[in-house]
Amino acid sequence: MADPILKRIQEAIQHGQYVMTLHAEEEMVEDEYTIYDVENGILTGSIVDQQKDAQTGEWKYCIRGDAQGQGEIETVVKIGATNKIVILTVYSP
């Protein structure tokens, strides 16, 4: 059975219902990824870790997937207050 959280995240990505933090954008550029790599990584990926923020109580999800032929990519995302996905960081695993 598919993970309902992952499905929710992937559907939001498909519909462009996400924002990227400045930190995530800087990391994306530094690791020579494009926004298409980030999107594809989430759409093809699976949740490999989840953490609850001790101060805010928000859940963050680490998703590992395919970076369009550039190997794997990991993203850390959360579901924001407006139900948009917030991409917090991006890196090469």
C-alpha positions in Angstrom: 0.0 0.0 0.0 1.3 3.4 -0.9 2.2 5.9 1.8 -0.6 8.5 2.0 1.8 11.3 3.0 4.1 10.6 0.0 1.0 10.5 -2.3 -0.1 13.9 -0.9 3.4 15.4 -1.4 3.7 14.0 -4.9 0.2 15.3 -5.9 1.1 18.7 -4.7 4.3 18.7 -6.7 2.4 17.6 -9.8 0.1 20.5 -9.4 2.8 23.1 -8.7 1.6 23.5 -5.1 5.0 24.0 -3.5 7.5 26.6 -2.5 11.2 26.3 -2.2 13.3 27.9 0.6 16.2 30.1 -0.4 18.4 27.5 1.4 17.0 24.7 -0.8 17.5 26.8 -3.9 21.2 27.5 -3.0 21.9 23.9 -2.3 20.2 22.9 -5.6 22.4 25.2 -7.6 25.5 24.2 -5.6 24.9 20.5 -6.4 24.2 21.4 -10.0 20.6 20.2 -9.9 17.7 21.8 -11.7 14.1 22.3 -10.5 13.2 19.4 -12.8 15.7 17.2 -10.9 14.1 18.2 -7.6 10.5 17.6 -8.9 11.5 14.3 -10.5 13.3 13.2 -7.3 10.1 13.7 -5.3 7.8 12.2 -7.9 9.9 9.0 -8.3 11.1 8.8 -4.7 10.2 7.3 -1.5 10.3 8.5 2.1 13.5 7.3 3.7 13.3 9.2 6.9 10.9 11.4 8.9 11.6 13.7 11.8 9.4 15.7 14.1 10.7 19.2 14.9 11.1 19.5 18.7 10.1 23.2 18.7 7.3 23.4 16.2 6.0 19.8 16.3 6.0 19.8 12.4 6.9 16.7 10.6 9.7 16.8 8.0 10.1 14.1 5.3 13.3 13.0 3.6 12.5 11.8 0.1 15.1 10.0 -2.1 14.5 9.6 -5.8 15.9 9.9 -9.3 17.4 13.2 -10.5 16.6 12.7 -14.2 19.6 10.6 -15.0 22.0 12.4 -12.7 21.9 9.8 -10.0 19.9 10.1 -6.9 18.7 13.2 -5.1 17.3 13.7 -1.6 14.9 16.5 -0.6 13.6 17.4 2.8 10.1 18.7 2.7 7.2 19.6 5.0 3.6 20.3 4.6 3.2 24.0 5.2 0.4 25.8 7.0 -1.4 26.6 3.7 -1.1 22.9 2.6 1.6 23.7 0.1 4.7 21.6 0.2 7.8 23.5 1.5 11.1 22.2 0.1 13.5 22.8 2.9 16.7 21.5 1.4 18.1 19.5 -1.5 21.3 17.3 -1.6 23.1 14.5 -3.2 22.9 11.3 -1.0 
